[in-house]
C-alpha cells in the first residue's frame, strides 16, 4: 500500500514514485442511498469551524432525475413528484442552520485567513523532505466527518486528518493549515478553485489533497463521459501547484451506506479505472506529484486484511476499524493511518536525513491526535474554508 507496506497477494500498476498500494480485493456493489446526515452536518461544519456562513447561501443543492434532494432512498423515491418538496425542506434546514450563528455573532463575511508571511521553516522546492509548511485541501475525509454528530462536535474533530499529520511529524514544521471542507461535494469546481487559490497564497512547501479529486469523479452527472470531463477540470485546478503535492486516487466507494452515497452519484467501475489511469498519466510528467492509493486503503479496510506501515502492523480482523460504519469516511484510527501513509509516500520520494523525523507508531499518532482534538486550536489558519456559491 505504501513503501514499507506489505500486503500479500497484491500488485497494482503504479509508476515509480507513486505509493500506497494495498490488497486488491473485490467489493460488492452497494445499494443506492442519499446523504441526509451529510446535509445536516454541512451547515455546522461551516458554523463551528469558520463562523463564515453567508457564502454558502447561494449554493445549488444537488439535483437529479434519480435523486430526491438529499433525503431518503432514491430507489424507493426515484422520479417522485414530491422530490421538489424534499429538496426544499432540506435546503430550508441548511439555511436556517447557517442563519442562526450569523444572527448571534453579527460577524461580517470575510475569507479565512491564511498564513502567507515568510517563515524560516519554509523550504525551497528542492528541500527534502518538505515538512515546513503543509496545507491540506479536500473534502469530508480530510475535514473530518461522522454520522454520530450530524451537526459537528468533539467527535467530528477527532476525525480531522490534519491533526494526525501534526501528531505524526517530529520534524520542525508549522501547524498544518487545514482548508478542507465537508461541503466540497456541493460545488467541487468552485470549492476546489477556492481552496487551491488560498493554498497558493500560503506559500506551502507541501499540499495534501487525499480526497480532493473524489467529487470530480463522484457526484451527479448525466453520463460517464461527463464525469471524466469534470475530472479533467479537477486536474486543471491542480496544475498551478508547483510544490510537492499529495493526491489520493479514486476509490470504489460503492459499498458506502445508503445514507451517504446514492447510486446515481457513483461512477461506473470503468469510469473509476479511466480516471485513475488518467491521474497516473497526468502525474507522470509532474515530478512534484505523489499519488496515494486511497482505493487500496479502502479495499484493505473493507476486506479486514492485515496492513503494515513502516514496520507497524494493523492486524487482520482490525483494519475494518479504519473506516467508520458508513463505509466511506475514515475513523480516527483510519485518519492516523492515512496520515502515516501520506508521510511515508512523501518521504519515499524526498528521503529525510533521519527516520526520526516521523513518529511511525499508529497507536501513538492516534493518541496524540485525539488529545489535540480536545485542545483549543493553535493553527494560525482557519480550520476550514467556506464553499463559494456556484454560478
C-alpha positions in Angstrom: 0.0 0.0 0.0 2.8 2.3 0.8 6.6 2.0 0.7 7.3 -0.4 3.6 3.7 -1.7 3.5 3.4 -5.4 2.8 0.1 -6.8 1.8 0.1 -10.4 0.5 -1.0 -11.2 -3.0 -1.4 -7.8 -4.4 0.2 -5.7 -7.1 -1.0 -2.5 -8.6 0.1 -0.6 -11.7 1.5 2.4 -10.0 4.5 4.1 -11.6 7.7 4.8 -9.6 7.3 7.5 -7.0 3.6 6.7 -6.6 2.7 4.8 -3.4 0.1 3.3 -1.1 -0.6 0.1 -3.0 -2.7 -2.4 -0.9 -4.6 -5.6 -1.4 -6.7 -5.6 -4.5 -9.8 -7.4 -3.2 -13.3 -7.4 -4.8 -16.0 -5.2 -3.4 -19.7 -5.8 -3.6 -21.8 -3.1 -5.4 -23.6 -1.2 -2.7 -27.2 -0.2 -2.8 -28.2 3.4 -3.5 -28.9 5.9 -0.8 -28.9 9.6 -0.1 -27.0 11.6 2.4 -29.3 13.3 4.9 -26.5 13.1 7.6 -24.2 15.0 5.2 -26.5 17.9 4.8 -27.3 18.1 8.5 -23.6 18.3 9.2 -22.6 20.7 6.5 -24.0 23.9 8.0 -22.5 23.2 11.4 -19.1 22.4 9.8 -19.0 26.0 8.5 -20.6 27.5 11.6 -18.3 25.8 14.1 -15.0 25.9 12.1 -15.2 29.1 10.2 -18.1 31.2 11.5 -18.5 32.4 7.9 -21.9 31.3 6.7 -23.3 33.7 4.1 -21.0 32.5 1.3 -22.9 29.2 1.0 -26.4 30.7 0.8 -26.3 30.7 -3.0 -25.2 27.1 -3.3 -27.1 25.0 -5.8 -28.5 21.9 -4.0 -27.6 18.8 -6.0 -30.5 17.6 -8.0 -31.1 14.8 -10.5 -33.8 12.7 -12.1 -32.9 9.8 -9.8 -32.5 11.8 -6.6 -34.8 13.3 -4.1 -32.8 16.3 -2.9 -30.6 14.8 -0.2 -33.2 12.7 1.6 -34.4 9.1 1.5 -33.6 6.2 -0.7 -33.7 7.2 -4.4 -34.6 3.7 -5.4 -37.8 4.0 -3.4 -38.4 7.6 -4.3 -36.9 7.8 -7.8 -38.7 10.3 -10.0 -41.1 11.1 -7.2 -43.4 14.1 -7.8 -42.5 15.1 -4.2 -38.8 15.5 -4.9 -39.2 19.3 -5.0 -40.7 19.2 -1.5 -37.9 17.1 -0.1 -35.3 19.3 -1.7 -36.8 22.5 -0.5 -37.2 21.1 3.0 -33.5 20.2 3.3 -32.4 23.5 1.8 -34.5 25.3 4.4 -32.9 23.3 7.2 -29.5 24.2 5.8 -30.2 27.9 5.5 -31.7 28.0 9.0 -28.7 26.3 10.5 -26.5 28.8 8.7 -28.5 31.9 9.6 -28.6 31.3 13.4 -24.8 31.9 14.0 -24.8 34.9 11.7 -27.6 36.5 13.7 -26.0 35.7 17.0 -22.4 36.8 16.2 -23.2 39.6 13.7 -19.9 38.8 12.1 -19.1 40.2 8.6 -18.2 37.7 5.9 -14.5 37.5 5.2 -12.4 34.8 3.7 -10.4 32.6 6.1 -7.0 34.0 7.0 -4.1 32.1 5.5 -0.5 32.4 6.7 1.5 33.9 3.9 4.3 35.7 5.5 7.9 34.4 5.0 9.0 31.9 7.5 12.3 30.3 8.5 10.5 27.0 8.3 9.6 27.4 4.6 11.8 25.4 2.4 12.7 25.7 -1.3 11.0 23.2 -3.7 14.2 21.2 -3.7 14.2 20.8 0.1 14.0 17.2 1.3 11.5 16.5 2.8 9.0 19.4 2.5 7.6 19.4 6.0 7.9 23.1 6.8 4.5 24.5 5.8 1.8 21.9 4.9 -1.5 23.0 3.6 -4.4 20.5 3.4 -7.2 20.7 0.8 -10.1 18.5 0.0 -13.5 17.2 1.2 -15.0 15.5 4.3 -12.4 12.7 4.6 -9.8 15.4 5.2 -12.0 17.9 7.0 -13.4 15.2 9.4 -17.0 13.9 9.4 -19.0 11.4 11.5 -22.7 10.5 11.4 -22.7 10.4 15.2 -22.6 14.2 15.2 -24.6 15.4 12.2 -24.2 19.0 13.5 -20.5 18.6 14.3 -18.8 18.4 17.7 -15.9 16.8 19.6 -16.2 13.5 17.8 -16.1 15.3 14.4 -12.8 17.0 15.4 -11.4 13.5 16.2 -11.6 12.6 12.5 -9.7 15.7 11.2 -6.8 14.4 9.2 -4.6 17.5 9.8 -4.4 16.7 13.5 -2.8 13.3 12.8 -0.3 14.8 10.3 0.7 17.2 13.0 0.9 14.4 15.6 3.0 12.2 13.3 5.6 14.8 12.4 8.5 15.1 14.8 10.4 17.4 12.4 10.1 21.1 12.8 7.1 22.4 11.0 4.3 24.9 11.2 0.9 23.6 12.3 -0.8 22.1 9.3 -3.1 24.6 7.6 -6.5 22.9 7.1 -8.5 24.3 4.2 -10.6 21.1 3.6 -14.4 21.3 3.9 -17.2 18.8 4.2 -19.3 20.9 1.8 -16.9 20.3 -1.0 -19.2 17.8 -2.8 -21.9 20.5 -3.4 -19.7 22.5 -5.8 -16.5 20.6 -6.4 -15.1 23.0 -9.1 -15.9 26.2 -7.2 -14.7 24.8 -3.8 -11.6 23.3 -5.4 -10.6 26.5 -7.1 -11.2 28.5 -3.9 -9.1 26.1 -1.8 -6.2 26.0 -4.3 -6.2 29.8 -4.5 -5.9 30.0 -0.7 -3.3 27.3 -0.5 -1.1 29.0 -3.0 -1.3 32.3 -1.1 0.0 30.4 1.9 3.3 29.6 0.0 3.2 26.0 1.1 6.1 23.5 1.0 3.7 20.7 0.7 0.0 20.4 -0.3 -2.1 17.4 0.7 -5.3 16.6 -1.1 -6.1 13.0 -0.3 -9.8 13.3 -1.3 -9.5 16.5 -3.4 -10.4 14.6 -6.7 -13.1 12.3 -5.3 -16.1 14.6 -6.1 -14.7 15.4 -9.5 -15.5 11.8 -10.4 -18.3 11.0 -8.0 -21.5 13.2 -7.7 -24.2 13.9 -10.2 -23.6 13.9 -13.9 -25.9 12.7 -16.7 -23.2 10.5 -18.3 -19.9 8.7 -17.5 -18.3 10.8 -20.2 -19.2 14.0 -18.4 -17.7 12.6 -15.2 -14.4 12.2 -16.9 -14.7 15.7 -18.3 -15.3 17.0 -14.8 -12.3 15.0 -13.6 -10.1 16.9 -16.1 -11.3 20.1 -14.5 -10.1 18.9 -11.2 -6.7 18.1 -12.6 -6.6 21.5 -14.3 -7.1 23.2 -10.9 -4.1 21.4 -9.6 -1.7 22.5 -12.4 -0.7 25.7 -10.6 0.6 23.8 -7.5 4.3 23.7 -8.1 5.4 22.5 -4.7 5.2 18.8 -3.7 1.6 17.7 -3.9 0.0 14.5 -2.5 -3.2 13.3 -4.1 -5.4 10.3 -3.5 -6.7 8.2 -6.4 -10.4 7.4 -6.9 -11.6 4.6 -4.6 -14.6 2.3 -5.2 -17.0 3.6 -2.6 -20.0 1.7 -4.0 -20.3 -0.2 -0.7 -20.9 3.0 1.3 -24.1 3.2 3.3 -27.3 4.2 1.8 -27.4 7.4 3.9 -24.1 8.6 2.5 -23.8 7.9 -1.2 -26.8 7.4 -3.6 -26.3 5.1 -6.6 -26.7 7.8 -9.2 -23.6 9.6 -7.7 -21.4 6.6 -8.0 -19.3 6.3 -11.3 -19.1 3.0 -13.1 -16.2 0.7 -12.5 -14.9 1.6 -16.0 -15.1 5.3 -15.2 -13.2 4.9 -11.9 -10.5 2.9 -13.8 -10.3 5.5 -16.5 -10.0 8.3 -14.0 -7.2 6.6 -12.2 -5.3 5.8 -15.5 -5.7 9.5 -16.4 -4.4 10.5 -13.0 -1.3 8.4 -13.3 -0.7 9.7 -16.8 -1.1 13.3 -15.7 1.2 12.8 -12.7 3.9 11.0 -14.7 5.0 14.3 -16.2 5.0 16.2 -13.0 7.8 15.3 -10.6 6.3 17.0 -7.6 3.2 14.7 -7.6 2.9 11.8 -5.2 -0.2 9.5 -5.6 -1.5 7.7 -2.5 -3.8 4.8 -3.3 -7.0 5.7 -1.4 -8.6 2.9 -3.4 -6.2 0.4 -1.9 -6.7 1.8 1.6 -10.5 1.3 1.3 -10.2 -2.2 -0.2 -7.9 -3.4 2.6 -10.2 -1.9 5.3 -13.4 -3.4 3.8 -11.7 -6.8 3.5 -10.3 -6.5 7.0 -6.9 -7.6 5.8 -3.6 -7.1 7.7 -1.7 -3.9 6.9 1.9 -2.9 7.7 3.2 0.6 7.7 6.9 1.1 8.3 7.1 -2.0 10.5 3.9 -1.3 12.4 1.1 -3.7 11.8 -2.7 -3.3 11.9 -3.6 -7.0 12.1 -6.2 -8.8 10.0 -9.6 -8.5 11.7 -8.8 -5.0 12.8 -8.4 -3.0 9.6 -12.2 -2.7 9.2 -11.9 -0.3 12.1 -10.0 2.1 9.8 -13.4 3.1 8.2 -16.5 4.3 10.1 -19.7 2.4 9.9 -20.8 4.4 6.9 -18.0 2.6 4.9 -17.0 5.9 3.4 -15.2 8.1 5.9 -12.0 7.1 7.9 -12.3 6.5 11.6 -10.0 8.3 14.0 -7.6 5.4 13.7 -8.0 5.4 9.9 -7.1 9.1 9.9 -3.9 8.3 11.8 -3.0 5.5 9.4 -3.8 7.7 6.4 -1.5 10.4 7.8 1.3 8.0 8.1 0.7 6.7 4.6 0.9 10.3 3.3 4.2 10.9 5.1 5.6 7.6 4.1 4.9 8.3 0.4 6.4 11.8 0.6 9.5 10.6 2.5 10.0 7.8 -0.1 10.2 10.4 -2.8 12.1 13.0 -0.8 14.1 11.0 1.7 14.6 12.6 5.1 18.1 12.8 6.6 16.8 10.8 9.5 13.8 8.4 10.0 13.4 10.1 13.4 11.5 13.0 11.7 8.3 10.9 11.8 6.5 9.2 14.6 5.6 5.9 12.9 3.5 4.1 15.6 -0.2 4.5 14.5 -1.4 4.0 18.1 0.8 6.8 19.4 -0.2 9.1 16.5 -3.9 8.2 17.3 -3.4 9.1 21.0 -1.8 12.4 20.2 -4.3 13.3 17.5 -7.2 12.6 19.8 -5.5 14.7 22.5 -5.1 17.6 20.1 -8.8 17.4 19.1 -9.7 18.2 22.7 -7.4 21.3 22.9 -8.0 24.8 21.6 -6.7 25.0 18.0 -3.3 26.6 17.6 -3.5 26.6 13.8 -2.7 30.1 12.5 -5.1 29.4 9.6 -8.8 28.9 9.9 -9.7 25.3 10.4 -11.9 25.2 7.3 -12.9 27.2 4.3 -16.4 28.1 3.1 -17.5 26.8 -0.2 -18.1 29.7 -2.6 -21.5 30.0 -4.3 -21.7 28.3 -7.7 -22.6 30.2 -10.8 
